[in-house]
């Protein structure tokens, strides 16, 4: 779901962003990372991406991944994410596959739109929308820094409209069922080990589908600490007080 994300103090955590990738396709631990094709750019423009989004299309790449479906078989898909975390995404999906964590389908958001992707349980990465919990700010998905995994069975609590997607209320218990995310499960352990935070810990509006990459540095100054509050840069993050959402 499109959220700003949990506020995290990062100055002393030592989490770093992967170096920006060149535009030539390159092989990562678990799949091929490639710049967006002209066909992808055309399909995304006006739907998943539009002028005014906080990242350019040149900042995004397609990461090919293999995942285990609920049928127990291997399937191939691709996620659009920020190129700075592409290697990390390839690696964590390799870990999900090795752990036999089932994923329904991995695909691009623009093929479905904001409600259908969740109702059809499609795992997605980038889409340029404002945050549901902070409508004046871009969501972490709009930066290509977030993934919604198995969104139908890992729903989001919308305080105005109850559980989202609307057909997902039956899946709210964190009961360890295949494909669900919980602190005891493989997906949570793998994502957090790779430096991602989980939206399920937001006590007010838990977002069980949502993982966001937490980063340090502004892209030019990789050694500069800051605090992440919806991917806004707050100088001196090791000592600053978190700002409200």
Secondary structure, 3 states (H helix, E strand, C coil): CCCCCCCECCCCCCCCCCCCCCCCCEECCCCEEEECCHHHHHHHECCCECCCCCCCHHHEEEEEEEEECCCCCEEEEEEEEEHHHHHHHHHHHHHHHHCCCECCEECCHHHCCCCHHHHCCEEECCCCCEECCEEEEECHHHHCCEEECCCCCCCEEECCCEEECHHHHHHCCCCCCCCCCCCCCHHHHHHHHCCEEEHHHCCCCCECCEEEECCCCCCCCCCCCEEECCCCEEECCCCCCCCCC
